[in-house]
């Protein structure tokens, strides 16, 4: 590195009580450089970013040095850090809906940064805020500036976060998983926007992510973390072509490759950290097999299905519609109609997986909620194993819901923060009266082990887990009743590559063992090619293309399908998808 570092992190350690989250991390960032921090959930990536920003709780113990242009920030006063945050270093957070103030209009939130760091009037700050919204590609920016965060789409909220981060022309932008929850086309737009702004401002970027496809497209240098320690760092070319550490090589091997032809029965490669690093103290070498201490009774014969009905589709949708009326108040007329699901017909065979792919707002999740009878369609038929589920009521509806489970998109929102994960995982058993308290406890331990978590975690609460761990808990909950059909709504999109591979292999094993069927709702095409038997492409509430997986990936017929495939990040450095030239 020829230029003097803009940022130097030296021997940084962060401890939460007895837990060492970051252990001796060190790296430099040159002016204008993009450094990607890569690692699995719980590796200390986000904690490192927050430590640099000085956003850790006062009870946290921190040691080491954080130097910005040679100035030590680790012991800086809160007054000095307030001057640094936004002006010298800014941050784009992983979840904009959580990071943005829900009771404050987005224009005012951008203007707040300008008012803090520049001698401008409120009117001038609002004018600049509107200009920033235009600069980040939000149309009708003057009107959007008066919107509250919940009135914007996920992609627009992330654009607002970028506008806030760039408002004061910072020298360094820390981006913490800014595209993880976005679909591939919006992700591509947000990344293109972020690095357009980065070029214009000349800022350096510390980009925290678990998506190696994104890393291959944007990084100058890469820092690889495992359990709070740096295992390897180097240029992006060195990491992707000549990685030295077996953990780095295993992470790259585990990254799904959208260009790899489908091979039925192929298992996703995982990262065997026990073999690489040795077992952690007290940790099992591998997750134990599920306990049989709390067997779940067989499903009612009326809905369980038999060998004789194997030819009957597991799920059949016929001309399904779901329309929402917008505006009009309490009156039965007036206002506009939103056709979230518009004439969808789809068939899923027993024991197969159909991937439903589309952008945010295409109607995927609404369709999934209708299938699981968490929402009622406006019209059309939903046939589960030949039976019309739209008409089900009472005990029959309860029996159906035992057979059809959902893995929700946002595990933190779907888990009760006041209940332990052991209680959350086995709530279904309690509701259906299938097991006593002790049996449910043993079943919860077995289910956590089945999804690769420590069984002793049953007494913990949702906020004590990483995002990836919470998603595994949501999957364990869906498996508790031994369902025959699972609606997986973005079940693995937020997981790092190794955990994603473990979960997908687990779902494949369960499908083979129990002839499960999946409606796999996702925007992550990189995993779909190997996991799904069929693919349905959804846009604006309609299925625009439906077919065998390999046919969709090799010979897409619809222009929208081709645009989705073109936006998928590739893990190859020579790819034309790279947003920045490779460093010399």
PLY file of the C-alpha trace (Angstrom):
ply
format ascii 1.0
element vertex 584
property float x
property float y
property float z
element edge 583
property int vertex1
property int vertex2
end_header
0.00 0.00 0.00
1.76 3.18 -1.19
-0.54 5.88 0.23
-0.64 6.59 3.96
-3.60 4.78 5.49
-6.82 6.71 5.95
-7.86 4.24 8.64
-5.69 1.91 10.68
-7.16 -0.67 13.04
-4.55 -2.19 15.36
-5.07 -5.20 17.63
-8.76 -4.38 18.17
-10.53 -6.55 20.74
-14.15 -6.24 21.91
-15.59 -8.18 24.82
-19.25 -8.48 25.83
-19.05 -9.75 29.40
-17.16 -13.03 29.15
-17.64 -13.31 25.38
-14.75 -12.16 23.18
-16.49 -10.99 19.99
-13.44 -9.41 18.30
-9.96 -10.75 19.04
-6.90 -8.79 17.90
-8.24 -7.58 14.55
-5.97 -5.35 12.49
-6.13 -3.90 8.96
-5.55 -0.66 7.02
-7.76 1.24 4.58
-6.15 3.59 2.05
-7.94 6.70 0.71
-10.46 5.70 -1.98
-9.94 1.98 -1.32
-12.71 -0.62 -0.93
-11.96 -3.19 1.78
-14.46 -6.02 2.23
-14.73 -7.72 5.63
-15.96 -11.26 5.05
-17.05 -13.95 7.48
-19.88 -16.06 8.73
-22.58 -14.96 11.17
-21.06 -14.25 14.55
-17.53 -13.71 13.18
-17.36 -10.13 14.50
-17.83 -8.27 11.20
-20.56 -5.88 12.32
-19.04 -5.42 15.79
-15.79 -4.31 14.14
-17.67 -1.71 12.07
-19.56 -0.41 15.10
-16.35 -0.24 17.12
-14.78 1.99 14.45
-17.84 4.27 14.60
-17.80 4.32 18.41
-21.32 2.90 18.56
-20.72 0.17 21.13
-22.52 0.23 24.46
-20.62 1.79 27.36
-20.53 -1.53 29.21
-18.56 -3.18 26.40
-14.84 -3.59 27.00
-12.69 -2.53 24.06
-8.92 -2.43 23.56
-6.57 -1.71 20.67
-6.15 1.31 18.41
-8.41 2.92 15.81
-6.52 5.62 13.92
-8.18 7.99 11.45
-5.48 9.89 9.52
-3.25 9.15 12.50
-5.71 10.48 15.11
-6.57 7.96 17.84
-10.35 7.55 18.04
-10.52 4.75 20.61
-10.33 7.21 23.53
-11.95 10.20 21.82
-14.64 12.12 23.71
-18.29 11.79 22.73
-18.19 15.40 21.50
-15.29 14.57 19.17
-16.98 11.36 17.94
-20.17 13.30 17.18
-18.06 15.52 14.93
-16.45 12.46 13.28
-19.66 10.49 12.70
-21.30 11.56 9.46
-18.59 14.07 8.51
-15.45 11.91 8.58
-16.90 8.40 8.87
-20.48 7.43 8.02
-22.31 4.12 8.20
-24.96 2.36 6.12
-26.74 -0.10 8.38
-27.97 -3.58 7.52
-31.66 -2.93 8.26
-32.76 0.55 7.11
-36.25 0.11 8.59
-34.61 -0.28 12.02
-31.95 2.39 11.49
-34.33 5.09 10.24
-36.54 6.99 12.70
-40.11 5.75 12.03
-41.67 8.98 13.31
-39.55 11.35 11.24
-39.87 12.14 7.54
-36.93 10.91 5.48
-36.06 14.36 4.16
-35.75 15.68 7.70
-33.47 12.75 8.62
-31.09 13.67 5.78
-31.28 17.36 6.68
-30.39 16.52 10.29
-26.89 15.42 9.18
-26.38 18.67 7.26
-27.58 20.81 10.15
-25.20 19.03 12.52
-22.08 19.46 10.40
-22.60 22.63 8.30
-23.66 26.22 9.07
-26.86 26.09 6.99
-30.45 27.07 7.61
-33.16 24.44 7.92
-34.59 25.50 4.56
-31.20 25.12 2.87
-30.67 21.74 4.56
-34.04 20.52 3.22
-33.19 21.78 -0.25
-29.92 19.83 -0.16
-31.77 16.78 1.21
-34.11 16.79 -1.79
-31.10 17.15 -4.11
-29.46 14.16 -2.41
-32.61 12.08 -2.90
-32.52 12.98 -6.60
-28.82 12.11 -6.70
-29.47 8.60 -5.32
-32.10 7.96 -7.98
-35.38 8.55 -6.13
-37.95 9.99 -8.50
-40.28 12.80 -7.40
-37.76 13.52 -4.64
-39.59 16.57 -3.25
-42.67 14.45 -2.52
-40.66 11.46 -1.28
-38.77 13.69 1.13
-42.05 14.11 3.05
-42.62 10.35 3.29
-42.08 8.30 6.43
-39.79 5.23 6.20
-42.69 2.73 6.22
-44.11 4.40 3.11
-41.06 3.46 1.02
-39.97 0.13 -0.44
-36.92 -1.70 0.92
-34.79 -0.57 -2.01
-35.87 3.07 -1.61
-35.16 2.97 2.14
-31.65 1.73 1.40
-31.21 4.60 -1.07
-32.23 6.99 1.71
-29.57 5.40 3.95
-26.97 5.99 1.23
-28.09 9.62 0.92
-27.70 10.08 4.70
-24.27 8.41 4.64
-23.05 10.62 1.77
-24.68 13.87 2.91
-21.55 15.32 4.56
-19.02 13.99 2.00
-17.32 11.55 4.41
-13.81 10.23 3.86
-14.86 6.72 4.89
-18.17 4.88 4.47
-18.80 1.70 6.48
-21.49 -0.38 4.76
-22.82 -3.17 6.99
-24.54 -5.80 4.81
-26.40 -3.04 2.90
-27.79 -5.35 0.17
-28.41 -8.62 2.04
-32.22 -8.34 2.12
-32.58 -6.92 -1.41
-33.51 -8.80 -4.56
-30.85 -9.17 -7.23
-31.93 -6.31 -9.49
-32.35 -3.83 -6.62
-29.06 -5.10 -5.14
-27.32 -4.38 -8.43
-28.88 -0.89 -8.54
-27.91 -0.11 -4.93
-24.33 -1.33 -5.43
-23.99 0.66 -8.64
-25.35 3.73 -6.85
-23.09 3.28 -3.80
-19.94 3.07 -5.89
-21.05 5.90 -8.16
-21.31 8.05 -5.03
-18.01 6.65 -3.76
-16.25 7.65 -7.00
-17.76 11.15 -6.92
-16.81 11.72 -3.28
-13.46 9.90 -3.41
-14.42 8.07 -0.23
-12.97 4.81 1.01
-15.42 2.01 1.79
-15.34 -0.75 4.40
-17.95 -3.18 3.09
-19.16 -5.83 5.53
-20.76 -8.84 3.83
-21.04 -12.60 3.62
-21.83 -12.54 -0.12
-18.66 -13.56 -1.94
-20.25 -12.76 -5.30
-20.56 -9.13 -4.23
-16.99 -9.18 -2.87
-15.66 -10.43 -6.21
-17.40 -7.52 -7.93
-16.35 -4.59 -5.73
-13.33 -5.28 -3.47
-9.79 -3.99 -3.73
-8.74 -5.94 -0.64
-10.43 -8.56 1.51
-10.20 -9.28 5.25
-11.50 -12.73 6.28
-12.74 -13.15 9.87
-13.57 -16.26 11.88
-14.76 -16.08 15.48
-13.43 -12.57 15.87
-9.96 -13.21 14.44
-8.40 -12.32 11.09
-7.49 -15.59 9.41
-6.30 -14.01 6.15
-6.19 -10.73 4.28
-4.93 -9.70 0.87
-5.91 -8.24 -2.47
-9.10 -9.54 -4.03
-7.04 -11.36 -6.67
-4.88 -13.04 -4.03
-7.90 -14.14 -1.98
-9.90 -15.54 -4.89
-7.06 -17.16 -6.82
-4.31 -17.90 -4.28
-5.97 -18.08 -0.86
-3.55 -19.43 1.73
-5.81 -20.36 4.63
-7.98 -23.51 4.33
-10.93 -21.61 5.83
-10.79 -18.98 3.09
-10.57 -21.69 0.43
-13.52 -23.52 2.00
-15.65 -20.33 2.05
-14.99 -19.73 -1.64
-15.72 -23.38 -2.49
-19.03 -23.14 -0.57
-20.20 -20.05 -2.48
-23.02 -21.04 -4.87
-22.19 -20.61 -8.54
-25.15 -19.63 -10.70
-23.25 -20.76 -13.80
-22.83 -24.36 -12.53
-25.25 -26.69 -14.41
-27.85 -28.42 -12.26
-26.82 -31.85 -10.96
-29.67 -33.77 -9.26
-28.62 -35.02 -5.84
-25.63 -32.68 -5.64
-25.05 -31.46 -2.08
-23.97 -27.93 -1.34
-20.36 -27.84 -0.09
-20.06 -26.79 3.55
-17.24 -25.39 5.66
-15.96 -27.94 8.18
-14.62 -25.56 10.81
-13.97 -28.41 13.26
-11.52 -29.95 10.80
-9.90 -26.57 10.03
-9.66 -25.03 13.49
-10.33 -27.93 15.84
-13.30 -28.17 18.14
-14.18 -25.26 20.38
-14.22 -26.05 24.07
-17.27 -28.08 24.86
-18.67 -27.91 21.35
-19.72 -31.14 19.63
-17.82 -32.11 16.50
-21.08 -32.18 14.61
-24.71 -31.58 15.38
-26.26 -34.62 17.08
-29.09 -36.49 15.47
-32.61 -35.43 16.46
-33.82 -36.88 19.71
-36.60 -39.42 19.65
-37.57 -38.61 23.25
-40.58 -36.63 22.09
-42.07 -38.32 19.03
-44.72 -36.35 17.22
-47.91 -38.32 16.47
-48.74 -39.00 12.85
-50.85 -36.50 10.97
-54.61 -37.09 10.61
-55.37 -39.49 7.78
-57.77 -37.01 6.24
-54.89 -34.73 5.30
-51.76 -36.85 5.56
-52.01 -38.41 2.12
-51.22 -42.01 1.13
-49.09 -43.85 -1.37
-52.18 -44.23 -3.58
-52.54 -40.48 -4.05
-48.96 -40.02 -5.24
-50.23 -38.80 -8.61
-52.24 -36.02 -6.96
-50.35 -32.71 -6.91
-49.17 -31.62 -3.49
-50.39 -28.13 -4.36
-52.40 -26.76 -7.23
-53.29 -23.10 -7.72
-56.00 -22.20 -10.22
-56.43 -18.61 -11.39
-55.58 -17.24 -7.94
-56.22 -13.57 -7.23
-55.53 -11.43 -4.18
-56.60 -7.80 -4.45
-56.12 -5.10 -1.83
-58.22 -1.94 -1.81
-56.17 1.20 -1.15
-57.87 4.28 0.25
-61.61 4.82 0.38
-61.75 4.59 4.20
-64.66 2.57 5.55
-66.69 2.94 2.38
-67.05 -0.17 0.18
-66.26 1.88 -2.89
-63.67 4.44 -3.95
-59.91 4.24 -3.71
-57.56 2.20 -5.85
-57.08 -1.56 -6.11
-53.73 -3.32 -5.87
-53.66 -6.70 -7.63
-50.91 -8.33 -5.56
-51.65 -11.78 -7.05
-53.25 -11.65 -10.46
-54.46 -14.89 -12.03
-51.68 -17.23 -10.85
-51.89 -20.92 -11.77
-49.18 -23.26 -10.50
-48.72 -26.97 -9.76
-46.23 -28.53 -7.32
-45.76 -32.32 -7.35
-45.28 -34.30 -4.11
-41.69 -34.41 -2.93
-40.49 -31.63 -5.24
-39.37 -28.03 -4.87
-40.68 -25.13 -6.91
-38.77 -21.87 -6.57
-40.83 -18.69 -6.84
-38.57 -15.86 -7.96
-39.25 -12.17 -8.38
-38.37 -8.70 -7.19
-39.69 -7.05 -4.04
-43.34 -6.17 -4.51
-43.95 -8.83 -7.15
-46.49 -10.66 -4.96
-44.33 -13.63 -3.91
-44.91 -13.35 -0.17
-48.62 -12.59 -0.62
-48.96 -15.75 -2.69
-47.11 -17.73 -0.02
-49.42 -16.39 2.71
-52.46 -17.41 0.68
-51.06 -20.93 0.19
-50.49 -21.28 3.96
-53.97 -19.85 4.62
-52.52 -16.94 6.55
-54.43 -14.76 4.09
-57.56 -15.44 2.04
-57.43 -15.07 -1.73
-59.96 -12.78 -3.37
-60.83 -15.50 -5.88
-59.45 -18.70 -7.35
-58.73 -22.17 -5.99
-56.00 -23.56 -3.72
-55.97 -27.36 -3.76
-53.75 -29.16 -1.24
-53.54 -32.87 -2.10
-56.80 -32.48 -4.02
-58.73 -30.69 -1.28
-59.94 -27.09 -1.49
-58.25 -25.31 1.43
-59.97 -21.95 0.87
-63.16 -23.43 2.30
-61.53 -25.05 5.36
-62.71 -23.95 8.81
-62.20 -24.92 12.45
-60.55 -28.28 13.14
-59.96 -28.97 9.45
-58.09 -25.68 9.08
-56.00 -26.50 12.18
-55.13 -29.90 10.72
-54.17 -28.26 7.42
-51.89 -25.77 9.17
-50.15 -28.63 10.90
-49.39 -30.11 7.50
-48.38 -26.80 5.85
-45.81 -24.73 7.72
-44.13 -21.42 6.89
-40.55 -20.23 7.34
-40.94 -16.47 7.51
-38.71 -13.91 5.84
-37.90 -11.85 8.95
-37.09 -14.18 11.86
-36.61 -11.35 14.36
-40.12 -10.03 13.67
-41.69 -13.50 13.71
-40.13 -14.56 17.05
-41.67 -13.27 20.28
-38.89 -11.30 22.05
-40.33 -12.21 25.47
-40.28 -15.97 24.94
-37.27 -18.26 24.89
-36.41 -19.91 21.61
-37.24 -23.29 23.13
-40.80 -22.10 23.73
-41.03 -20.49 20.30
-39.81 -23.60 18.48
-42.38 -25.88 20.14
-45.39 -23.54 20.29
-47.03 -25.60 17.55
-46.81 -28.76 19.65
-48.50 -26.95 22.53
-51.23 -25.44 20.34
-52.06 -28.83 18.82
-51.84 -30.59 22.20
-49.22 -33.05 20.97
-46.69 -33.00 23.82
-46.29 -32.07 27.48
-43.85 -29.49 28.83
-40.93 -31.89 29.33
-41.47 -33.54 25.95
-41.55 -30.13 24.27
-38.30 -29.18 25.98
-36.54 -32.30 24.69
-38.03 -31.82 21.24
-36.79 -28.19 21.19
-33.26 -29.34 22.02
-33.39 -31.94 19.26
-34.70 -29.44 16.70
-32.00 -26.88 17.51
-29.38 -29.60 17.08
-30.98 -30.60 13.78
-30.42 -27.11 12.37
-26.85 -26.90 13.68
-27.37 -24.93 16.90
-26.28 -25.85 20.41
-29.20 -27.59 22.19
-28.38 -25.61 25.34
-29.57 -22.47 23.54
-33.20 -23.38 24.34
-33.23 -20.97 27.28
-31.93 -17.98 25.34
-34.02 -15.18 23.84
-34.14 -14.08 20.16
-32.08 -10.89 20.69
-29.14 -13.02 21.90
-28.61 -14.55 18.45
-27.16 -13.34 15.17
-29.42 -12.94 12.14
-28.29 -16.25 10.68
-28.88 -18.07 13.95
-32.39 -16.59 14.24
-33.19 -17.87 10.76
-32.14 -21.37 11.77
-34.43 -21.09 14.80
-37.30 -20.16 12.46
-36.56 -23.25 10.36
-36.51 -25.44 13.49
-39.94 -24.08 14.42
-41.32 -24.94 11.00
-40.03 -28.52 11.32
-41.50 -29.09 14.81
-44.79 -30.53 13.54
-43.22 -32.76 10.87
-45.09 -30.98 8.04
-45.60 -32.37 4.55
-45.43 -28.99 2.77
-43.30 -25.95 3.63
-43.64 -22.41 2.34
-40.09 -21.07 2.70
-40.28 -17.28 2.34
-36.69 -16.06 1.82
-35.60 -18.75 4.30
-31.88 -18.67 3.45
-31.34 -15.31 1.75
-29.92 -13.69 4.89
-27.60 -16.59 5.77
-23.88 -16.72 5.10
-22.61 -19.24 2.56
-21.68 -22.02 4.97
-24.86 -21.87 7.06
-26.93 -21.55 3.87
-25.33 -24.73 2.52
-26.01 -26.56 5.79
-29.65 -25.46 5.83
-30.24 -26.33 2.16
-28.66 -29.75 2.65
-30.85 -30.22 5.73
-33.99 -29.31 3.78
-32.95 -31.70 0.99
-32.42 -34.50 3.51
-35.82 -33.87 5.08
-37.39 -33.83 1.65
-35.86 -37.23 0.85
-36.82 -38.70 4.24
-40.39 -37.43 4.42
-41.22 -36.63 0.77
-41.66 -32.98 1.68
-42.74 -30.44 -0.91
-41.46 -26.87 -0.93
-42.66 -23.56 -2.29
-39.27 -21.87 -2.10
-39.78 -18.11 -2.31
-36.52 -16.29 -2.94
-34.68 -13.58 -4.79
-31.39 -15.52 -4.57
-30.99 -17.24 -7.91
-27.50 -18.53 -7.07
-28.93 -21.31 -4.86
-32.04 -22.06 -6.88
-30.32 -23.79 -9.79
-29.12 -26.69 -7.63
-31.97 -26.76 -5.10
-35.21 -26.43 -7.09
-36.86 -28.86 -9.51
-38.91 -26.16 -11.18
-38.80 -22.36 -11.29
-41.65 -19.87 -11.59
-40.80 -16.23 -12.34
-43.24 -13.70 -10.86
-43.62 -10.08 -11.83
-46.33 -7.59 -10.83
-48.53 -10.37 -9.45
-48.32 -12.63 -12.51
-46.26 -15.69 -13.44
-44.37 -14.62 -16.56
-42.38 -17.85 -16.99
-42.57 -21.34 -15.48
-40.54 -24.43 -16.30
-37.87 -26.95 -15.41
-34.99 -25.33 -13.57
-32.25 -26.01 -16.10
-34.42 -24.82 -18.98
-35.05 -21.51 -17.19
-31.34 -20.96 -16.53
-30.04 -22.01 -19.94
-32.79 -20.80 -22.26
-34.95 -18.15 -20.57
-37.80 -17.04 -22.80
-38.97 -13.87 -21.08
-36.94 -10.67 -21.09
-37.60 -10.18 -17.38
-36.11 -13.61 -16.60
-33.02 -12.74 -18.62
-32.61 -9.45 -16.72
-32.83 -11.26 -13.36
-30.18 -13.78 -14.38
-27.89 -11.03 -15.69
-28.03 -9.22 -12.30
-26.80 -12.20 -10.23
-23.30 -11.52 -8.78
-20.65 -13.97 -10.04
-17.75 -15.23 -7.95
-15.35 -15.02 -10.91
-13.02 -12.02 -11.02
-12.93 -11.97 -14.80
-16.69 -11.51 -14.90
-18.04 -8.50 -16.75
-20.23 -7.87 -13.68
-17.35 -6.35 -11.70
-18.28 -2.77 -10.75
-14.72 -1.57 -10.21
-11.47 -2.30 -12.10
-9.21 -4.86 -10.47
-6.41 -3.23 -8.45
-2.95 -3.46 -9.95
0 1
1 2
2 3
3 4
4 5
5 6
6 7
7 8
8 9
9 10
10 11
11 12
12 13
13 14
14 15
15 16
16 17
17 18
18 19
19 20
20 21
21 22
22 23
23 24
24 25
25 26
26 27
27 28
28 29
29 30
30 31
31 32
32 33
33 34
34 35
35 36
36 37
37 38
38 39
39 40
40 41
41 42
42 43
43 44
44 45
45 46
46 47
47 48
48 49
49 50
50 51
51 52
52 53
53 54
54 55
55 56
56 57
57 58
58 59
59 60
60 61
61 62
62 63
63 64
64 65
65 66
66 67
67 68
68 69
69 70
70 71
71 72
72 73
73 74
74 75
75 76
76 77
77 78
78 79
79 80
80 81
81 82
82 83
83 84
84 85
85 86
86 87
87 88
88 89
89 90
90 91
91 92
92 93
93 94
94 95
95 96
96 97
97 98
98 99
99 100
100 101
101 102
102 103
103 104
104 105
105 106
106 107
107 108
108 109
109 110
110 111
111 112
112 113
113 114
114 115
115 116
116 117
117 118
118 119
119 120
120 121
121 122
122 123
123 124
124 125
125 126
126 127
127 128
128 129
129 130
130 131
131 132
132 133
133 134
134 135
135 136
136 137
137 138
138 139
139 140
140 141
141 142
142 143
143 144
144 145
145 146
146 147
147 148
148 149
149 150
150 151
151 152
152 153
153 154
154 155
155 156
156 157
157 158
158 159
159 160
160 161
161 162
162 163
163 164
164 165
165 166
166 167
167 168
168 169
169 170
170 171
171 172
172 173
173 174
174 175
175 176
176 177
177 178
178 179
179 180
180 181
181 182
182 183
183 184
184 185
185 186
186 187
187 188
188 189
189 190
190 191
191 192
192 193
193 194
194 195
195 196
196 197
197 198
198 199
199 200
200 201
201 202
202 203
203 204
204 205
205 206
206 207
207 208
208 209
209 210
210 211
211 212
212 213
213 214
214 215
215 216
216 217
217 218
218 219
219 220
220 221
221 222
222 223
223 224
224 225
225 226
226 227
227 228
228 229
229 230
230 231
231 232
232 233
233 234
234 235
235 236
236 237
237 238
238 239
239 240
240 241
241 242
242 243
243 244
244 245
245 246
246 247
247 248
248 249
249 250
250 251
251 252
252 253
253 254
254 255
255 256
256 257
257 258
258 259
259 260
260 261
261 262
262 263
263 264
264 265
265 266
266 267
267 268
268 269
269 270
270 271
271 272
272 273
273 274
274 275
275 276
276 277
277 278
278 279
279 280
280 281
281 282
282 283
283 284
284 285
285 286
286 287
287 288
288 289
289 290
290 291
291 292
292 293
293 294
294 295
295 296
296 297
297 298
298 299
299 300
300 301
301 302
302 303
303 304
304 305
305 306
306 307
307 308
308 309
309 310
310 311
311 312
312 313
313 314
314 315
315 316
316 317
317 318
318 319
319 320
320 321
321 322
322 323
323 324
324 325
325 326
326 327
327 328
328 329
329 330
330 331
331 332
332 333
333 334
334 335
335 336
336 337
337 338
338 339
339 340
340 341
341 342
342 343
343 344
344 345
345 346
346 347
347 348
348 349
349 350
350 351
351 352
352 353
353 354
354 355
355 356
356 357
357 358
358 359
359 360
360 361
361 362
362 363
363 364
364 365
365 366
366 367
367 368
368 369
369 370
370 371
371 372
372 373
373 374
374 375
375 376
376 377
377 378
378 379
379 380
380 381
381 382
382 383
383 384
384 385
385 386
386 387
387 388
388 389
389 390
390 391
391 392
392 393
393 394
394 395
395 396
396 397
397 398
398 399
399 400
400 401
401 402
402 403
403 404
404 405
405 406
406 407
407 408
408 409
409 410
410 411
411 412
412 413
413 414
414 415
415 416
416 417
417 418
418 419
419 420
420 421
421 422
422 423
423 424
424 425
425 426
426 427
427 428
428 429
429 430
430 431
431 432
432 433
433 434
434 435
435 436
436 437
437 438
438 439
439 440
440 441
441 442
442 443
443 444
444 445
445 446
446 447
447 448
448 449
449 450
450 451
451 452
452 453
453 454
454 455
455 456
456 457
457 458
458 459
459 460
460 461
461 462
462 463
463 464
464 465
465 466
466 467
467 468
468 469
469 470
470 471
471 472
472 473
473 474
474 475
475 476
476 477
477 478
478 479
479 480
480 481
481 482
482 483
483 484
484 485
485 486
486 487
487 488
488 489
489 490
490 491
491 492
492 493
493 494
494 495
495 496
496 497
497 498
498 499
499 500
500 501
501 502
502 503
503 504
504 505
505 506
506 507
507 508
508 509
509 510
510 511
511 512
512 513
513 514
514 515
515 516
516 517
517 518
518 519
519 520
520 521
521 522
522 523
523 524
524 525
525 526
526 527
527 528
528 529
529 530
530 531
531 532
532 533
533 534
534 535
535 536
536 537
537 538
538 539
539 540
540 541
541 542
542 543
543 544
544 545
545 546
546 547
547 548
548 549
549 550
550 551
551 552
552 553
553 554
554 555
555 556
556 557
557 558
558 559
559 560
560 561
561 562
562 563
563 564
564 565
565 566
566 567
567 568
568 569
569 570
570 571
571 572
572 573
573 574
574 575
575 576
576 577
577 578
578 579
579 580
580 581
581 582
582 583
